[in-house]
Amino acid sequence: MTTSRSRTGNGLTKAVIPAAGLGTRFLPATKATPKEMLPVVDKPAIQYVVEEAAGAGLSDVLMITGRNKRPLEDHFDRNYELEQVLRDKGDAAKLDRVQESSDLATMHYVRQGDPRGLGHAVLCAAPHVGDEPFAVLLGDDLIDPRDPLLARMIEVRRRYGGSVVALMEVDPEQIHLYGAAAAKPTEDDDVVNVSDLVEKPSTQEAPSNLAIIGRYVLDPGIFDVLRRTRPGRGGEIQLTDALQALAADESLSGPVHGVVFGGRRYDTGDRGDYLRAIVRLACEREDLGPEFREWLSTFVNEEM
């Protein structure tokens, strides 16, 4: 096993955010607007993800994009005309909010081209990442900033080396929607050693009800494995298949561990969960919450 500085877990600064999907579950809203730009209260969903990366100390963010994703680049770029209008109006509060997205991190973009799966999207990041550990954040999963999952995963990577996946217990009847992990406990209550991974198994075939959710901290050795990974379920190159190979053979790039997350997660890839995420986050906002909760309580009582 390679024992370079990056393999041992020092200096993790790069995040990769796959954002090439078509968002077909939200049509027609996503016909001309990237699904990542759909608002969650008053910020696009993708901004929450970049904020999470930046909050964990990852200052270099690479987005894997595709056709019709230019609004993502525009959102994280400066808008000098709008900024000047707000400056002239003396609206410092809105000016700060507009500039906030462009000051979060150093942003980079690369197109995936052919949509060949999450594993292929991650492989597109290889030239940018190089021989360094890196994080992967999927935009459909929003993690509440009060539950610092990514920071915990980076800590686990530094302690154990190798790669780290985020896991969450789900109803066994729902495990077919996720990748599932076979895992053994460690001396840390929230950390497990992963020995096997299965992509979207049936309830009967699932090794556990520990589902992989959209956060990964990966050793750069994953790239060599992805290059050798053949298309799997759906004819796509699955990241889960590459991680399964790493879990089966630690000599490739170290072990695979999982952080079992019990905090607040919002799934914005599902229409119902997307609406629930907006309601929850709006209720918790100091500027919106009191009035919105009062209206919501009245509305629910009237409907019932």
C-alpha positions as CSV (number, residue, x, y, z in Angstrom):
1,M,0.0,0.0,0.0
2,T,1.3,3.5,-0.9
3,T,2.2,5.6,2.1
4,S,2.6,9.0,0.7
5,R,1.5,12.2,2.6
6,S,-1.9,12.2,0.9
7,R,-2.5,8.5,1.8
8,T,-1.9,9.1,5.4
9,G,-4.5,11.8,5.6
10,N,-2.8,15.2,5.9
11,G,-4.0,18.3,4.1
12,L,-7.4,17.6,2.7
13,T,-8.6,20.7,0.9
14,K,-10.5,19.6,-2.3
15,A,-14.2,18.8,-2.8
16,V,-15.8,17.4,-5.8
17,I,-19.6,18.0,-6.4
18,P,-21.2,16.0,-9.3
19,A,-23.8,18.2,-10.9
20,A,-24.4,16.8,-14.3
21,G,-27.8,15.1,-13.8
22,L,-30.9,16.1,-15.7
23,G,-33.3,16.4,-12.8
24,T,-36.1,14.6,-14.6
25,R,-38.1,14.1,-11.4
26,F,-38.7,17.8,-11.3
27,L,-39.8,18.4,-14.9
28,P,-41.0,20.8,-16.2
29,A,-39.3,23.0,-13.6
30,T,-35.9,21.6,-14.7
31,K,-36.5,21.9,-18.4
32,A,-34.3,25.0,-18.6
33,T,-33.1,25.4,-15.0
34,P,-30.6,23.0,-13.4
35,K,-32.1,21.0,-10.6
36,E,-29.2,22.2,-8.4
37,M,-30.5,25.8,-8.8
38,L,-34.0,25.1,-7.4
39,P,-34.4,27.3,-4.4
40,V,-34.6,25.9,-0.8
41,V,-36.2,28.9,0.9
42,D,-34.1,31.7,-0.6
43,K,-30.9,30.0,-1.7
44,P,-30.3,27.4,-4.5
45,A,-29.8,23.9,-3.2
46,I,-26.3,23.7,-4.5
47,Q,-25.2,26.7,-2.4
48,Y,-25.9,24.8,0.8
49,V,-23.6,22.0,-0.4
50,V,-20.8,24.4,-1.2
51,E,-21.3,26.1,2.2
52,E,-20.9,22.7,3.8
53,A,-17.7,22.0,2.0
54,A,-16.3,25.4,2.9
55,G,-17.4,25.0,6.5
56,A,-15.3,21.8,6.7
57,G,-12.2,23.6,5.5
58,L,-12.4,22.6,1.9
59,S,-11.5,25.7,-0.1
60,D,-11.1,24.2,-3.5
61,V,-14.3,23.0,-5.1
62,L,-14.6,21.2,-8.5
63,M,-18.1,20.8,-10.0
64,I,-18.7,18.1,-12.5
65,T,-21.3,19.6,-14.9
66,G,-22.9,18.9,-18.2
67,R,-25.0,20.7,-20.8
68,N,-27.3,23.5,-19.7
69,K,-25.5,23.9,-16.4
70,R,-24.1,27.4,-17.0
71,P,-26.3,29.0,-14.3
72,L,-24.3,27.1,-11.7
73,E,-21.1,28.9,-12.9
74,D,-22.9,32.2,-13.0
75,H,-24.3,31.8,-9.4
76,F,-20.8,31.4,-7.9
77,D,-19.3,34.1,-10.0
78,R,-19.4,37.9,-9.3
79,N,-22.3,39.9,-10.7
80,Y,-20.8,43.4,-10.9
81,E,-23.8,45.1,-12.4
82,L,-26.2,43.8,-9.7
83,E,-23.7,44.5,-7.0
84,Q,-23.3,48.1,-8.2
85,V,-27.1,48.6,-8.2
86,L,-27.3,47.4,-4.6
87,R,-24.3,49.5,-3.6
88,D,-25.9,52.6,-5.2
89,K,-29.1,51.9,-3.2
90,G,-27.2,51.5,0.0
91,D,-28.7,48.0,0.5
92,A,-25.7,46.4,2.3
93,A,-27.7,43.4,3.5
94,K,-28.6,42.2,0.0
95,L,-25.2,43.1,-1.3
96,D,-23.6,40.8,1.4
97,R,-26.0,38.0,0.4
98,V,-25.2,38.4,-3.3
99,Q,-21.5,38.4,-2.7
100,E,-21.7,35.5,-0.2
101,S,-21.8,32.7,-2.9
102,S,-18.8,34.0,-4.8
103,D,-16.6,34.3,-1.7
104,L,-17.2,30.7,-0.4
105,A,-14.4,28.9,-2.2
106,T,-12.2,28.7,-5.3
107,M,-14.6,27.2,-7.8
108,H,-13.6,25.0,-10.8
109,Y,-15.7,23.3,-13.4
110,V,-15.3,20.4,-15.8
111,R,-17.9,18.7,-18.1
112,Q,-18.7,15.1,-17.7
113,G,-19.7,14.7,-21.3
114,D,-21.3,11.2,-21.6
115,P,-23.5,10.5,-18.5
116,R,-21.9,7.3,-17.5
117,G,-22.7,7.2,-13.8
118,L,-21.4,8.6,-10.5
119,G,-18.2,6.6,-10.7
120,H,-17.4,8.1,-14.1
121,A,-18.3,11.6,-12.8
122,V,-15.8,11.2,-9.9
123,L,-13.2,9.9,-12.4
124,C,-13.5,13.1,-14.3
125,A,-12.0,14.9,-11.3
126,A,-8.8,12.9,-11.4
127,P,-6.7,15.5,-13.3
128,H,-7.8,18.2,-10.9
129,V,-7.5,16.2,-7.7
130,G,-4.2,14.5,-8.5
131,D,-2.6,12.5,-5.7
132,E,-4.6,14.0,-2.8
133,P,-7.4,12.8,-0.7
134,F,-10.7,14.6,-1.5
135,A,-14.3,14.8,-0.5
136,V,-17.3,14.1,-2.8
137,L,-20.6,15.8,-1.9
138,L,-23.8,14.9,-3.8
139,G,-26.2,17.8,-4.2
140,D,-29.4,15.9,-3.5
141,D,-28.4,15.5,0.1
142,L,-28.4,18.6,2.3
143,I,-26.8,18.1,5.7
144,D,-27.8,20.5,8.4
145,P,-24.8,22.7,9.4
146,R,-25.5,22.0,13.0
147,D,-24.6,18.4,12.4
148,P,-21.0,18.6,11.0
149,L,-20.9,15.2,9.2
150,L,-18.2,16.1,6.7
151,A,-15.8,17.4,9.4
152,R,-16.3,14.1,11.3
153,M,-15.6,12.1,8.2
154,I,-12.3,14.0,7.6
155,E,-11.3,13.4,11.2
156,V,-12.0,9.6,10.7
157,R,-9.9,9.6,7.5
158,R,-7.0,11.3,9.3
159,R,-7.2,8.6,12.0
160,Y,-7.6,5.5,10.0
161,G,-6.5,6.4,6.5
162,G,-8.2,5.0,3.4
163,S,-11.6,6.1,2.4
164,V,-14.7,7.0,4.5
165,V,-18.4,6.8,3.5
166,A,-21.4,8.4,5.2
167,L,-24.0,5.8,6.4
168,M,-27.5,6.2,7.8
169,E,-29.9,3.6,9.2
170,V,-33.0,3.4,7.0
171,D,-36.2,1.3,7.1
172,P,-35.2,-2.1,5.6
173,E,-38.0,-1.8,3.1
174,Q,-36.3,1.3,1.7
175,I,-32.8,-0.1,1.4
176,H,-33.3,-0.9,-2.3
177,L,-33.1,2.8,-2.9
178,Y,-29.5,3.0,-1.7
179,G,-26.1,1.3,-1.6
180,A,-26.0,-0.9,1.5
181,A,-22.9,-1.6,3.7
182,A,-21.8,-4.7,5.5
183,A,-19.9,-3.4,8.5
184,K,-18.3,-4.3,11.8
185,P,-18.1,-2.0,14.9
186,T,-14.9,-0.1,15.9
187,E,-14.0,1.4,19.2
188,D,-15.8,4.6,18.1
189,D,-19.6,4.4,18.5
190,D,-20.3,6.2,15.3
191,V,-17.6,4.5,13.1
192,V,-17.7,1.1,11.5
193,N,-15.3,-0.9,9.4
194,V,-16.9,-1.6,6.0
195,S,-16.2,-5.0,4.5
196,D,-18.7,-5.0,1.6
197,L,-21.0,-2.7,-0.3
198,V,-24.0,-3.6,-2.5
199,E,-25.6,-1.1,-4.8
200,K,-29.4,-1.0,-4.4
201,P,-30.0,-4.5,-3.1
202,S,-33.3,-6.1,-2.5
203,T,-34.5,-6.3,1.1
204,Q,-33.6,-10.0,1.1
205,E,-30.1,-9.4,-0.3
206,A,-29.1,-6.3,1.7
207,P,-26.2,-7.0,4.1
208,S,-27.7,-4.4,6.6
209,N,-30.0,-1.4,6.8
210,L,-27.0,0.9,6.8
211,A,-27.5,3.0,3.6
212,I,-24.8,5.1,1.9
213,I,-25.8,8.7,1.7
214,G,-24.2,11.4,-0.4
215,R,-20.9,12.2,1.4
216,Y,-17.6,10.5,0.8
217,V,-14.0,11.2,1.7
218,L,-11.8,9.3,-0.7
219,D,-8.3,8.2,-1.1
220,P,-6.9,9.1,-4.5
221,G,-6.3,5.4,-5.1
222,I,-10.0,5.2,-6.0
223,F,-9.1,6.6,-9.4
224,D,-7.1,3.6,-10.5
225,V,-9.9,1.3,-9.3
226,L,-12.5,3.4,-11.2
227,R,-10.5,3.1,-14.4
228,R,-10.8,-0.7,-14.1
229,T,-14.4,-0.8,-13.0
230,R,-16.8,-2.1,-15.6
231,P,-20.3,-0.7,-16.0
232,G,-22.7,-2.1,-13.4
233,R,-26.3,-1.5,-12.6
234,G,-28.0,0.6,-15.3
235,G,-25.0,0.3,-17.6
236,E,-23.2,2.9,-15.5
237,I,-19.8,3.0,-13.7
238,Q,-20.9,2.8,-10.1
239,L,-18.8,4.4,-7.3
240,T,-20.2,1.8,-5.0
241,D,-18.5,-1.0,-7.0
242,A,-15.2,0.8,-6.8
243,L,-15.5,1.2,-3.0
244,Q,-16.5,-2.4,-2.7
245,A,-13.2,-3.3,-4.4
246,L,-11.3,-1.1,-1.9
247,A,-13.2,-2.7,1.0
248,A,-12.3,-6.2,-0.2
249,D,-8.6,-5.4,-0.6
250,E,-7.0,-2.8,1.7
251,S,-3.7,-3.1,-0.2
252,L,-5.2,-1.0,-3.0
253,S,-5.5,2.2,-1.0
254,G,-6.2,1.5,2.6
255,P,-9.4,0.5,4.5
256,V,-13.0,1.7,4.0
257,H,-14.7,3.1,7.1
258,G,-18.2,4.4,7.6
259,V,-19.5,7.2,9.8
260,V,-23.0,6.4,11.0
261,F,-24.9,9.6,10.8
262,G,-27.9,10.3,13.0
263,G,-28.4,14.0,12.4
264,R,-30.6,16.1,10.2
265,R,-30.5,15.3,6.5
266,Y,-32.8,16.8,3.8
267,D,-33.3,14.8,0.5
268,T,-34.0,17.4,-2.2
269,G,-33.9,14.9,-4.9
270,D,-37.4,13.7,-4.0
271,R,-40.3,16.1,-4.6
272,G,-42.0,15.4,-1.3
273,D,-38.8,15.6,0.7
274,Y,-37.8,18.7,-1.2
275,L,-41.0,20.4,0.0
276,R,-40.5,19.1,3.6
277,A,-36.9,20.5,3.6
278,I,-38.2,23.9,2.6
279,V,-40.8,23.9,5.4
280,R,-38.4,22.7,8.0
281,L,-35.6,25.1,7.2
282,A,-38.1,28.0,6.9
283,C,-39.6,27.2,10.3
284,E,-36.1,27.3,11.8
285,R,-35.1,30.7,10.4
286,E,-35.1,33.5,12.9
287,D,-36.4,36.0,10.2
288,L,-39.1,33.8,8.8
289,G,-39.8,31.1,11.4
290,P,-42.2,32.8,13.9
291,E,-44.7,34.2,11.4
292,F,-44.4,31.1,9.1
293,R,-44.9,28.6,11.9
294,E,-48.0,30.5,13.0
295,W,-49.4,30.4,9.5
296,L,-48.5,26.8,9.1
297,S,-50.2,25.8,12.3
298,T,-53.4,27.6,11.3
299,F,-53.3,26.1,7.8
300,V,-52.8,22.5,9.2
301,N,-55.6,22.9,11.7
302,E,-58.0,24.2,9.0
303,E,-57.1,21.4,6.7
304,M,-57.7,18.7,9.3
